[in-house]
């Protein structure tokens, strides 16, 4: 489920309003030039949808449909310490691979592929921002398929997620009038199945920060890093977005990312501690067996901002079983949708470098040391266990 990067606990609603005003004059797709650290504290939202009627807030109703609990694939968790990741495959930069924009051009922000998704068959899908296309790769990096998004009348990928057997894509673009805010559902082969305009009330100025997917493939629109959620309901082509106060649905469980250090994972309640009180918890994915992957962002240095971003694997009772650290300091530029959970339970990460694009598998450990001396350790603790 998602993302997306936290705006939580740092006055982000006001910050977002300022960034929207700036982005109409900024870089690619109207995005302002910001630092890596600043972007780690603001919503990840880079793409297009056409405003329709103003949003009406209609809360959803919980759907208690939990079936038998089936164990879900889990990441391998090692004791001790070691490398942060293993490289799965690399894609060259250039005509034989993907393109960057702004490389070696003074005062121009570097941009390039910005999202990664992993399908149930193990195929990796890469969003190529400059080429405005989706690229399918095998688990060993063989190019399998290419889909031209312009041919589907999709102008830009802001966020890409695997959902059910296929994909969902958030499009936000200021290159057309009126501005586009749309969510698209695609098949596993990249065929366009449905498109939905996001109404006023679900735009950048309202806190739009990404999209997520319920474990049944439900389309969710995330505001403020997932602190507020809207769920898409589509009945024979008549659709609406309804506020989901319960949080992310998965079977009959709901997962809520609360402002600051708290979260609800099904029937469990969890908490973390931040070094300077700035950071947030985000849901990457919830699994049908009740386990989940939670992203933790912690500002560990001040006044120079350094962010420690970690991924925590939590069991169905809300206990941390493993933690992995993102190598965000190795990225050539900011990537909005850099994380994806594979069907094997592993977490994959996209790292752009000057000469190549690496798809890596994060290594999980029982515990990690703080990123910097004096910083809080990356731990999510259980306040209330689920039965």
ABEGO torsion letter per residue (X at the ends): XGEBBBABGAGAAAAAAAAAAAAAABBBGGBBBBBAAAAAABBBBBBBBBBBBBBBBBBBBBBBABBBBBBBBBBBBBBEBEBABBBABBBBBEAABBBBBGBGBBGBBBBBBABBBBBAAGBBBBBBAAAGBBBBBBAAGBBABBBBAAAAGBABBABBBBBEABBBBBBBBAABOBBBBBBBBBBAAGBBABBBBBBBGABAAAGBAEBBBBAAGBBBBBBGGGABBBBBBBBGGBBBBBBBAAEBBBEABBBBBBBEABBBBEABBBBBBBAAGBEBBBBABBBAAGBBBBBBBBBABOABBBBBBBBBBBBAAGBBABBBBBBAAABABBBABABBBBAAGBBBBBBBBAABBBBBBBBBBABBBBABBGBBBBBBBBABBBX
